[in-house]
Amino acid sequence: MSTKELVQTAIETVVTETFSIMLFNDHVNSFDWVIQSLVDVCDHTPTQAEQCALIVHYKGKYVIKSGEKRDMINRSIALLDRGLTVEVV
């Protein structure tokens, strides 16, 4: 393989598609429940979870986590099970 082919192969290996979990505002869940859910399911710190909850409250939606497709699907299912409104994008 030439150097160019090796570099191209390395770049293709590193570039992976990233998926995100979008959290939507609702009028059902309390701030405390949303914050606790983000800490438990998304591994956020309490401060990070609180900031996400506030952004969702004021903006209507916010990307709360990004990563590999399977991981984002599993986390979104856990959030849906807790009554939150999310979508993998």
DSSP file (Angstrom, degrees, kcal/mol; ACC not computed):
  #  RESIDUE AA STRUCTURE BP1 BP2  ACC     N-H-->O    O-->H-N    N-H-->O    O-->H-N    TCO  KAPPA ALPHA  PHI   PSI    X-CA   Y-CA   Z-CA
    1    1 A M              0   0    0      0, 0.0     2,-0.1     0, 0.0     0, 0.0   0.000 360.0 360.0 360.0 143.0    0.0    0.0    0.0
    2    2 A S     >  -     0   0    0      1,-0.1     4,-2.2     4,-0.0     5,-0.2  -0.383 360.0-107.6 -80.6 166.4    1.1    3.5   -0.7
    3    3 A T  H  > S+     0   0    0      1,-0.2     4,-2.5     2,-0.2     5,-0.2   0.892 121.0  54.6 -59.8 -40.6    1.3    6.2    1.9
    4    4 A K  H  > S+     0   0    0      1,-0.2     4,-2.4     2,-0.2    -1,-0.2   0.909 108.6  47.8 -61.9 -42.4   -1.7    7.9    0.4
    5    5 A E  H  > S+     0   0    0      2,-0.2     4,-2.4     1,-0.2    -1,-0.2   0.885 111.3  51.0 -66.0 -38.9   -3.8    4.7    0.6
    6    6 A L  H  X S+     0   0    0     -4,-2.2     4,-2.3     2,-0.2    -2,-0.2   0.916 111.5  47.3 -63.9 -43.1   -2.7    4.1    4.3
    7    7 A V  H  X S+     0   0    0     -4,-2.5     4,-2.5     2,-0.2    -2,-0.2   0.923 112.4  49.5 -64.3 -44.4   -3.7    7.7    5.2
    8    8 A Q  H  X S+     0   0    0     -4,-2.4     4,-2.4     1,-0.2    -2,-0.2   0.912 111.5  49.0 -61.3 -43.3   -7.1    7.3    3.4
    9    9 A T  H  X S+     0   0    0     -4,-2.4     4,-1.7     1,-0.2    -1,-0.2   0.902 111.5  49.5 -63.0 -42.1   -7.7    4.0    5.2
   10   10 A A  H  X S+     0   0    0     -4,-2.3     4,-2.0     2,-0.2    -2,-0.2   0.896 111.1  49.6 -64.1 -41.3   -6.8    5.5    8.6
   11   11 A I  H  X S+     0   0    0     -4,-2.5     4,-2.4     1,-0.2    -2,-0.2   0.922 110.2  50.0 -65.0 -44.2   -9.1    8.5    7.9
   12   12 A E  H  < S+     0   0    0     -4,-2.4    -1,-0.2     1,-0.2    -2,-0.2   0.844 110.8  50.6 -63.8 -33.3  -12.0    6.3    6.9
   13   13 A T  H  < S+     0   0    0     -4,-1.7    -1,-0.2    -5,-0.2    -2,-0.2   0.884 112.4  45.7 -70.5 -39.1  -11.5    4.2   10.1
   14   14 A V  H  < S+     0   0    0     -4,-2.0     2,-0.7    -5,-0.1    -2,-0.2   0.866  96.6  80.9 -73.8 -37.2  -11.5    7.3   12.4
   15   15 A V     <  +     0   0    0     -4,-2.4     2,-0.3    -5,-0.2    -1,-0.1  -0.608  59.8 164.5 -77.2 111.8  -14.6    8.9   10.8
   16   16 A T        -     0   0    0     -2,-0.7     2,-0.3    52,-0.0    -3,-0.0  -0.931  43.2 -99.5-125.0 152.3  -17.6    7.3   12.2
   17   17 A E        -     0   0    0     -2,-0.3     2,-0.4     1,-0.0    52,-0.4  -0.529  36.7-149.3 -73.4 131.9  -21.2    8.5   12.1
   18   18 A T        -     0   0    0     -2,-0.3     2,-0.3    50,-0.1    50,-0.2  -0.851   9.2-163.0-105.4 137.5  -22.3   10.2   15.3
   19   19 A F  E     -A   67   0A   0     48,-3.0    48,-2.8    -2,-0.4     2,-0.3  -0.818   5.9-153.9-114.8 157.4  -25.8   10.2   16.6
   20   20 A S  E     -A   66   0A   0     -2,-0.3    69,-3.0    46,-0.2     2,-0.6  -0.928  14.8-129.1-132.3 154.3  -27.4   12.5   19.2
   21   21 A I  E     -AB  65  88A   0     44,-2.9    43,-2.6    -2,-0.3    44,-0.9  -0.926  22.1-157.7-103.1 121.2  -30.3   12.4   21.6
   22   22 A M  E     -AB  63  87A   0     65,-3.2    65,-1.6    -2,-0.6     2,-0.4  -0.879   4.9-155.5 -98.7 123.9  -32.6   15.3   21.4
   23   23 A L  E     -AB  62  86A   0     39,-2.8    39,-1.7    -2,-0.6     2,-0.3  -0.861   9.2-153.4 -99.7 133.0  -34.6   16.1   24.5
   24   24 A F  E     -AB  61  85A   0     61,-2.9    61,-0.5    -2,-0.4    37,-0.3  -0.806  18.9-109.5-108.3 147.7  -37.9   18.0   24.1
   25   25 A N        +     0   0    0     35,-2.6     2,-0.3    -2,-0.3    32,-0.1  -0.420  39.6 174.6 -69.3 144.9  -39.7   20.1   26.6
   26   26 A D        -     0   0    0      3,-0.2    34,-0.0    -2,-0.1    58,-0.0  -0.913  37.9-130.2-141.4 172.3  -42.9   18.9   28.1
   27   27 A H  S    S+     0   0    0     -2,-0.3     3,-0.1     1,-0.1    -2,-0.0   0.028  96.1  66.1-111.5  25.2  -45.3   20.1   30.8
   28   28 A V  S    S+     0   0    0     55,-0.1     2,-0.2     1,-0.1    -1,-0.1   0.792  83.2  67.7-111.0 -49.8  -45.4   16.8   32.6
   29   29 A N  S    S-     0   0    0     54,-0.1    -3,-0.2     1,-0.1     2,-0.1  -0.544  75.6-126.7 -85.1 140.8  -41.9   16.0   34.1
   30   30 A S     >  -     0   0    0     -2,-0.2     4,-2.3     1,-0.1     5,-0.2  -0.394  23.0-113.8 -77.8 159.5  -40.5   18.1   36.9
   31   31 A F  H  > S+     0   0    0      1,-0.2     4,-3.0     2,-0.2     5,-0.2   0.916 118.3  54.3 -56.8 -44.0  -37.0   19.6   36.7
   32   32 A D  H  > S+     0   0    0      1,-0.2     4,-2.6     2,-0.2    -1,-0.2   0.893 108.7  47.8 -60.2 -40.6  -35.8   17.3   39.4
   33   33 A W  H  > S+     0   0    0      2,-0.2     4,-2.4     1,-0.2    -1,-0.2   0.914 113.3  47.4 -67.8 -42.4  -37.0   14.2   37.5
   34   34 A V  H  X S+     0   0    0     -4,-2.3     4,-2.4     2,-0.2    -2,-0.2   0.936 113.7  48.1 -63.5 -45.8  -35.4   15.4   34.3
   35   35 A I  H  X S+     0   0    0     -4,-3.0     4,-2.1     1,-0.2    -2,-0.2   0.937 112.9  47.3 -60.4 -48.3  -32.1   16.2   36.1
   36   36 A Q  H  X S+     0   0    0     -4,-2.6     4,-2.7    -5,-0.2    -1,-0.2   0.886 111.4  52.0 -62.6 -38.4  -32.0   12.9   37.9
   37   37 A S  H  X>S+     0   0    0     -4,-2.4     4,-3.1     2,-0.2     5,-0.6   0.902 109.2  49.0 -64.9 -41.4  -32.8   11.0   34.6
   38   38 A L  H  X5S+     0   0    0     -4,-2.4     6,-1.7     2,-0.2     4,-1.1   0.869 113.1  47.9 -66.8 -35.9  -29.9   12.8   32.8
   39   39 A V  H  X5S+     0   0    0     -4,-2.1     4,-0.7     4,-0.2    -2,-0.2   0.945 118.9  39.6 -66.4 -47.9  -27.6   11.9   35.7
   40   40 A D  H  <5S+     0   0    0     -4,-2.7    -2,-0.2    -5,-0.2    -3,-0.2   0.908 129.1  26.4 -70.4 -43.9  -28.7    8.3   35.8
   41   41 A V  H  <5S+     0   0    0     -4,-3.1    -3,-0.2    -5,-0.2    -2,-0.1   0.854 129.9  34.2 -93.5 -38.5  -29.0    7.5   32.1
   42   42 A C  H  <<S-     0   0    0     -4,-1.1    -3,-0.2    -5,-0.6    -2,-0.1   0.413  98.7-122.3-102.2   1.8  -26.7    9.9   30.3
   43   43 A D     <  +     0   0    0     -4,-0.7    -4,-0.2     1,-0.2    -3,-0.1   0.811  55.3 159.3  61.2  31.3  -23.9   10.0   33.0
   44   44 A H        -     0   0    0     -6,-1.7    -1,-0.2    -9,-0.1    -2,-0.0  -0.461  44.7-114.8 -77.0 155.5  -24.2   13.8   33.3
   45   45 A T     >  -     0   0    0     -2,-0.1     4,-2.8     1,-0.1     5,-0.2  -0.529  34.5-107.0 -76.3 159.4  -23.0   15.6   36.4
   46   46 A P  H  > S+     0   0    0      0, 0.0     4,-2.3     0, 0.0     5,-0.2   0.894 122.1  49.8 -56.5 -38.7  -25.8   17.3   38.4
   47   47 A T  H  > S+     0   0    0      2,-0.2     4,-2.3     1,-0.2     5,-0.2   0.927 111.6  47.3 -66.0 -44.9  -24.7   20.7   37.1
   48   48 A Q  H  > S+     0   0    0      1,-0.2     4,-2.3     2,-0.2    -1,-0.2   0.912 112.7  49.7 -62.4 -43.1  -24.6   19.6   33.5
   49   49 A A  H  X S+     0   0    0     -4,-2.8     4,-2.5     1,-0.2    -1,-0.2   0.898 110.0  50.9 -63.6 -41.1  -28.0   17.9   33.8
   50   50 A E  H  X S+     0   0    0     -4,-2.3     4,-2.2    -5,-0.2    -1,-0.2   0.912 109.9  49.7 -63.2 -42.9  -29.5   21.1   35.4
   51   51 A Q  H  X S+     0   0    0     -4,-2.3     4,-2.3     2,-0.2    -2,-0.2   0.913 111.3  49.1 -63.3 -42.4  -28.1   23.3   32.5
   52   52 A C  H  X S+     0   0    0     -4,-2.3     4,-2.6     1,-0.2     5,-0.2   0.923 110.1  51.5 -61.4 -44.2  -29.5   20.9   29.9
   53   53 A A  H  X S+     0   0    0     -4,-2.5     4,-2.2     1,-0.2    -2,-0.2   0.896 110.6  48.4 -61.2 -40.8  -32.9   21.0   31.6
   54   54 A L  H  X S+     0   0    0     -4,-2.2     4,-2.3     2,-0.2     5,-0.2   0.913 111.0  49.6 -66.6 -42.5  -32.9   24.8   31.7
   55   55 A I  H  X S+     0   0    0     -4,-2.3     4,-3.1     1,-0.2     5,-0.4   0.928 112.0  48.6 -61.9 -44.3  -32.0   25.0   28.0
   56   56 A V  H  X S+     0   0    0     -4,-2.6     4,-2.1     1,-0.2   -31,-0.3   0.908 110.4  52.5 -61.2 -41.7  -34.7   22.5   27.1
   57   57 A H  H  < S+     0   0    0     -4,-2.2    -1,-0.2    -5,-0.2    -2,-0.2   0.916 120.1  32.0 -60.5 -44.7  -37.2   24.5   29.2
   58   58 A Y  H  < S+     0   0    0     -4,-2.3    -2,-0.2     1,-0.1    -1,-0.2   0.798 129.1  34.7 -87.6 -29.5  -36.4   27.8   27.5
   59   59 A K  H  < S-     0   0    0     -4,-3.1    -3,-0.2    -5,-0.2    -2,-0.2   0.639  98.8-125.0-100.9 -17.4  -35.5   26.7   23.9
   60   60 A G  S  < S+     0   0    0     -4,-2.1   -35,-2.6    -5,-0.4     2,-0.3   0.062  82.5  24.6  97.0 -26.0  -38.0   23.7   23.6
   61   61 A K  E     -A   24   0A   0     -6,-0.3     2,-0.3   -37,-0.3   -37,-0.2  -0.979  59.4-179.5-163.6 160.5  -35.3   21.1   22.7
   62   62 A Y  E     -A   23   0A   0    -39,-1.7   -39,-2.8    -2,-0.3     2,-0.6  -0.936  35.4-111.2-166.1 141.2  -31.7   20.4   23.1
   63   63 A V  E     +A   22   0A   0     -2,-0.3   -41,-0.2   -41,-0.2     3,-0.1  -0.684  35.9 176.6 -76.4 117.2  -29.1   17.8   22.2
   64   64 A I  E     +     0   0A   0    -43,-2.6     2,-0.3    -2,-0.6    -1,-0.2   0.624  60.5  11.8-100.9 -16.1  -28.2   16.1   25.5
   65   65 A K  E     -A   21   0A   0    -44,-0.9   -44,-2.9     2,-0.0     2,-0.3  -0.966  57.6-166.7-162.2 142.9  -25.8   13.4   24.4
   66   66 A S  E     +A   20   0A   0     -2,-0.3     2,-0.3   -46,-0.2   -46,-0.2  -0.973  34.7  93.3-132.5 149.3  -23.9   12.3   21.3
   67   67 A G  E     -A   19   0A   0    -48,-2.8   -48,-3.0    -2,-0.3    -2,-0.0  -0.986  67.1  -2.8 167.4-156.8  -22.2    9.1   20.4
   68   68 A E     >  -     0   0    0     -2,-0.3     4,-2.5   -50,-0.2     5,-0.2  -0.303  63.5-118.6 -65.5 145.6  -22.4    5.7   18.8
   69   69 A K  H  > S+     0   0    0    -52,-0.4     4,-2.5     1,-0.2     5,-0.2   0.910 110.4  47.8 -53.3 -53.7  -25.8    4.8   17.3
   70   70 A R  H  > S+     0   0    0      1,-0.2     4,-2.5     2,-0.2    -1,-0.2   0.897 113.0  49.4 -59.2 -42.7  -26.5    1.7   19.5
   71   71 A D  H  > S+     0   0    0      1,-0.2     4,-2.5     2,-0.2    -1,-0.2   0.910 111.7  48.4 -63.3 -42.9  -25.5    3.6   22.7
   72   72 A M  H  X S+     0   0    0     -4,-2.5     4,-2.3     2,-0.2    -2,-0.2   0.878 111.5  50.3 -67.1 -36.7  -27.8    6.5   21.8
   73   73 A I  H  X S+     0   0    0     -4,-2.5     4,-2.2    -5,-0.2    -2,-0.2   0.938 111.7  47.6 -65.1 -46.2  -30.7    4.2   21.0
   74   74 A N  H  X S+     0   0    0     -4,-2.5     4,-1.8     1,-0.2    -2,-0.2   0.913 114.3  46.1 -62.1 -42.9  -30.2    2.3   24.3
   75   75 A R  H  X S+     0   0    0     -4,-2.5     4,-2.2     1,-0.2    -1,-0.2   0.893 111.1  52.4 -67.4 -38.9  -30.0    5.6   26.3
   76   76 A S  H  X S+     0   0    0     -4,-2.3     4,-2.7     1,-0.2    -2,-0.2   0.886 107.4  52.3 -66.1 -36.5  -33.0    7.1   24.5
   77   77 A I  H  X S+     0   0    0     -4,-2.2     4,-2.5     2,-0.2    -1,-0.2   0.918 109.2  50.1 -62.6 -42.9  -35.1    4.0   25.3
   78   78 A A  H  X S+     0   0    0     -4,-1.8     4,-0.8     2,-0.2    -2,-0.2   0.888 112.1  47.5 -63.0 -38.7  -34.2    4.3   29.0
   79   79 A L  H ><>S+     0   0    0     -4,-2.2     5,-2.2     2,-0.2     3,-0.5   0.900 110.7  51.1 -69.8 -40.3  -35.2    8.0   28.9
   80   80 A L  H ><5S+     0   0    0     -4,-2.7     3,-1.8     1,-0.2    -2,-0.2   0.897 105.4  56.7 -61.1 -40.1  -38.5    7.2   27.2
   81   81 A D  H 3<5S+     0   0    0     -4,-2.5    -1,-0.2     1,-0.3    -2,-0.2   0.772 104.1  54.0 -61.8 -25.4  -39.2    4.6   29.9
   82   82 A R  T <<5S-     0   0    0     -4,-0.8    -1,-0.3    -3,-0.5    -2,-0.2   0.419 125.2-104.3 -88.3   0.3  -38.8    7.4   32.4
   83   83 A G  T < 5S+     0   0    0     -3,-1.8    -3,-0.2     1,-0.3     2,-0.2   0.527  74.9 137.5  92.2   6.1  -41.5    9.4   30.5
   84   84 A L      < -     0   0    0     -5,-2.2     2,-0.7    -8,-0.1    -1,-0.3  -0.522  55.3-122.9 -83.5 155.3  -39.2   11.9   28.9
   85   85 A T  E     +B   24   0A   0    -61,-0.5   -61,-2.9    -2,-0.2     2,-0.3  -0.879  47.7 152.7-101.4 111.0  -39.7   12.9   25.2
   86   86 A V  E     -B   23   0A   0     -2,-0.7     2,-0.3   -63,-0.2   -63,-0.2  -0.887  26.4-163.9-136.0 164.4  -36.6   12.2   23.2
   87   87 A E  E     -B   22   0A   0    -65,-1.6   -65,-3.2    -2,-0.3     2,-0.6  -0.985  22.8-127.1-148.1 139.4  -35.5   11.4   19.7
   88   88 A V  E      B   21   0A   0     -2,-0.3   -67,-0.2   -67,-0.2   -15,-0.0  -0.799 360.0 360.0 -87.5 124.3  -32.3   10.0   18.2
   89   89 A V              0   0    0    -69,-3.0   -68,-0.2    -2,-0.6    -1,-0.1   0.339 360.0 360.0-123.9 360.0  -31.1   12.3   15.5
